[in-house]
């Protein structure tokens, strides 16, 4: 089954493809089909994930998979949250986003730097699907006072998993899949896909 992945983020796409490598689906990036990003006008991660999936499904005629995710920092009242990708102003400027977060947390002690990543993954069979599959994941950790690690993307270099004593940027794809917010959400979604695939088959 061919599925359009509603993201223009290369890092997200790599993680999604890795996590779903064992599934009998062909994942096609929306950018490879000439589809631009949807307007993210929702007030929650769930709303934005659904908006992205409906946009991609409507323009391609394919089932769609979408992810909306972000970093929630307790000491910042939940920011950057929905604005994670463009927190410093320009979409996808990871270095600037990290710099802004670190500046806002300057002087905040380690015990008050708790944070978590949120990921919501949505699967739509059609653009009008009234019953999308929705799966969520959360990854709890703390924010360092300086970046560590060269892997990953986004806020990964400053997000520390306290159990592993590694930042998200210090984990390879497989290790990250096992513990991350996106890995959790995709695993939950994949477990429910057999019924979803059956529902996409035409009646005999």
Backbone torsions as a table, in degrees:
resi	resn	phi	psi	omega
1	UNK	NA	133.5	-180.0
2	UNK	-90.9	131.0	-176.1
3	UNK	-131.6	133.5	175.5
4	UNK	-88.6	132.1	177.8
5	UNK	-98.6	117.7	-172.0
6	UNK	-86.9	70.4	173.6
7	UNK	-151.3	147.7	173.0
8	UNK	-106.7	7.0	-177.6
9	UNK	-90.4	113.5	-176.6
10	UNK	-62.8	-35.4	178.9
11	UNK	-65.7	-45.2	176.7
12	UNK	-60.6	-44.8	-177.7
13	UNK	-60.0	-42.9	179.2
14	UNK	-62.2	-42.9	179.8
15	UNK	-66.4	-40.8	179.0
16	UNK	-64.1	-45.4	179.5
17	UNK	-63.5	-39.4	178.9
18	UNK	-65.4	-46.2	-176.8
19	UNK	-66.1	-31.2	-176.3
20	UNK	-105.8	19.4	-176.1
21	UNK	-60.0	-28.8	-178.8
22	UNK	-88.1	-0.4	-178.4
23	UNK	-87.1	144.4	-179.5
24	UNK	-79.6	59.5	179.8
25	UNK	-134.3	152.1	172.5
26	UNK	-104.1	112.8	-177.9
27	UNK	-91.6	121.5	-178.0
28	UNK	-116.8	124.8	179.2
29	UNK	-67.5	139.7	-178.3
30	UNK	-61.2	-32.8	179.9
31	UNK	-64.3	-29.8	178.6
32	UNK	-72.5	-13.2	177.6
33	UNK	-106.7	9.7	178.0
34	UNK	77.8	20.0	-178.2
35	UNK	-97.7	128.2	176.9
36	UNK	-88.9	168.6	-177.9
37	UNK	-64.3	146.9	174.8
38	UNK	-75.2	158.2	172.2
39	UNK	-74.8	121.7	-177.4
40	UNK	-91.8	85.4	-175.2
41	UNK	-102.8	4.3	180.0
42	UNK	-71.9	164.7	179.9
43	UNK	-102.5	-2.0	179.4
44	UNK	-140.5	164.2	176.2
45	UNK	-61.4	-38.0	179.7
46	UNK	-62.3	-47.5	-179.2
47	UNK	-60.3	-43.9	-178.4
48	UNK	-67.8	-37.6	177.8
49	UNK	-62.9	-40.7	178.8
50	UNK	-66.6	-42.2	177.7
51	UNK	-57.9	-44.4	-179.9
52	UNK	-63.4	-44.9	-177.8
53	UNK	-65.9	-43.5	-179.8
54	UNK	-63.9	-40.7	179.0
55	UNK	-59.3	-48.7	-178.3
56	UNK	-68.2	-41.3	179.9
57	UNK	-65.7	-39.4	-178.1
58	UNK	-65.7	-40.0	-175.4
59	UNK	-84.4	-15.4	-178.7
60	UNK	-113.3	-22.0	-174.9
61	UNK	75.6	12.1	-178.8
62	UNK	-107.6	156.9	166.6
63	UNK	-57.6	149.5	-173.8
64	UNK	-129.4	145.9	174.3
65	UNK	-121.9	128.7	-179.2
66	UNK	-134.2	150.9	178.3
67	UNK	-127.6	135.2	166.7
68	UNK	-127.7	132.6	-172.9
69	UNK	-150.0	166.3	179.3
70	UNK	-175.7	175.4	-179.0
71	UNK	-106.2	130.0	-179.5
72	UNK	-116.8	118.0	-176.9
73	UNK	-112.1	121.7	-174.7
74	UNK	-57.7	-47.3	-175.0
75	UNK	-67.4	-15.1	178.5
76	UNK	-104.8	18.2	177.8
77	UNK	67.2	25.1	179.1
78	UNK	99.7	-9.5	176.2
79	UNK	-70.6	156.6	-0.5
80	UNK	-76.0	-17.1	172.7
81	UNK	53.5	-127.0	-178.7
82	UNK	-64.3	-19.2	-179.2
83	UNK	-93.0	13.4	-172.2
84	UNK	-54.6	-42.0	-175.4
85	UNK	-71.8	-23.3	-177.0
86	UNK	-132.7	36.7	-174.3
87	UNK	-61.4	-36.4	-179.4
88	UNK	-90.8	2.1	175.8
89	UNK	121.5	-44.5	-177.5
90	UNK	-105.0	129.1	-175.8
91	UNK	-60.9	127.2	174.4
92	UNK	82.3	8.8	178.1
93	UNK	-86.2	83.6	-172.0
94	UNK	-61.0	-43.3	-177.8
95	UNK	-61.8	-43.0	179.9
96	UNK	-68.0	-39.2	178.3
97	UNK	-62.2	-44.6	178.6
98	UNK	-62.8	-44.2	-179.3
99	UNK	-60.0	-40.1	-179.8
100	UNK	-66.6	-43.7	178.8
101	UNK	-61.3	-46.6	-178.6
102	UNK	-64.0	-36.5	177.3
103	UNK	-65.1	-41.4	-179.0
104	UNK	-70.6	-24.1	179.3
105	UNK	-97.3	4.3	-178.9
106	UNK	-57.3	126.1	-179.8
107	UNK	87.6	-9.2	177.8
108	UNK	-78.6	124.8	-177.5
109	UNK	-67.0	158.8	-175.9
110	UNK	-56.0	-36.9	-176.9
111	UNK	-68.3	-14.7	179.8
112	UNK	-109.5	15.5	-177.6
113	UNK	-105.0	30.6	178.9
114	UNK	-67.2	145.8	-178.6
115	UNK	-156.7	165.7	170.9
116	UNK	-149.2	147.5	170.9
117	UNK	-87.7	144.1	174.9
118	UNK	-121.0	137.7	172.1
119	UNK	-134.3	132.7	172.8
120	UNK	-120.6	124.4	179.7
121	UNK	-113.5	132.9	-177.8
122	UNK	-123.2	137.5	176.2
123	UNK	-119.2	123.9	177.3
124	UNK	-118.3	132.9	175.8
125	UNK	-77.7	-35.9	179.6
126	UNK	-143.1	165.4	178.8
127	UNK	-59.9	-29.2	-177.4
128	UNK	-99.6	11.2	-178.2
129	UNK	-50.9	116.6	-177.8
130	UNK	-83.1	-7.8	-174.5
131	UNK	-134.9	65.7	-178.6
132	UNK	-67.3	152.0	170.4
133	UNK	-80.6	131.4	-178.9
134	UNK	-129.4	127.3	178.5
135	UNK	-130.8	145.8	-176.4
136	UNK	-128.2	155.3	174.5
137	UNK	-146.8	150.3	177.5
138	UNK	-134.4	139.8	-179.8
139	UNK	-125.7	113.2	-175.2
140	UNK	-93.9	141.0	179.8
141	UNK	-167.7	-156.2	178.2
142	UNK	-136.1	161.1	179.9
143	UNK	-100.1	124.4	177.7
144	UNK	-74.2	172.0	177.4
145	UNK	-96.7	2.1	176.3
146	UNK	-158.8	149.2	-179.6
147	UNK	-64.1	149.8	177.1
148	UNK	-144.0	128.2	177.7
149	UNK	99.5	153.5	-174.6
150	UNK	-114.2	0.6	-177.6
151	UNK	-96.6	-171.4	176.3
152	UNK	65.4	-155.3	-178.8
153	UNK	-160.8	175.4	177.6
154	UNK	61.6	-130.0	-176.5
155	UNK	-89.0	7.9	-175.7
156	UNK	-51.0	-40.5	-176.6
157	UNK	-66.8	-16.4	-179.4
158	UNK	-112.4	2.4	-179.0
159	UNK	-100.4	113.7	-176.8
160	UNK	-101.0	127.0	169.9
161	UNK	-84.4	111.4	-173.7
162	UNK	-67.9	-26.1	179.9
163	UNK	-73.6	-36.5	179.4
164	UNK	-90.2	-17.6	-172.4
165	UNK	54.2	41.6	177.5
166	UNK	-136.0	146.5	170.9
167	UNK	-79.7	164.0	176.7
168	UNK	-60.7	-28.8	180.0
169	UNK	-77.5	-9.4	178.2
170	UNK	-98.3	3.3	-179.4
171	UNK	-103.9	142.7	172.6
172	UNK	-79.1	174.7	-174.1
173	UNK	-59.3	-41.1	-177.5
174	UNK	-68.6	-44.8	178.4
175	UNK	-63.7	-39.6	179.7
176	UNK	-66.7	-39.1	179.3
177	UNK	-58.5	-38.3	-175.5
178	UNK	-68.1	-28.6	-173.1
179	UNK	-118.1	-16.1	-169.7
180	UNK	-77.5	163.6	175.4
181	UNK	-58.4	-45.1	-178.5
182	UNK	-70.1	-39.3	177.4
183	UNK	-61.3	-42.6	178.3
184	UNK	-61.8	-46.9	-177.4
185	UNK	-64.4	-42.8	-178.9
186	UNK	-68.4	-36.1	177.0
187	UNK	-64.4	-41.6	178.8
188	UNK	-65.3	-39.5	178.6
189	UNK	-66.4	-45.9	-177.6
190	UNK	-60.6	-33.6	179.7
191	UNK	-65.9	-22.3	-178.4
192	UNK	-103.4	0.1	-176.2
193	UNK	-67.8	-32.2	-179.2
194	UNK	-52.7	-44.6	178.7
195	UNK	-65.5	-37.4	-179.7
196	UNK	-66.2	-41.7	179.7
197	UNK	-64.8	-39.5	179.3
198	UNK	-62.2	-35.7	-177.9
199	UNK	-71.7	-17.9	-179.9
200	UNK	-88.1	-10.6	-179.7
201	UNK	-74.5	139.8	176.8
202	UNK	-66.8	149.2	178.9
203	UNK	-62.1	145.2	-179.7
204	UNK	-88.3	NA	NA
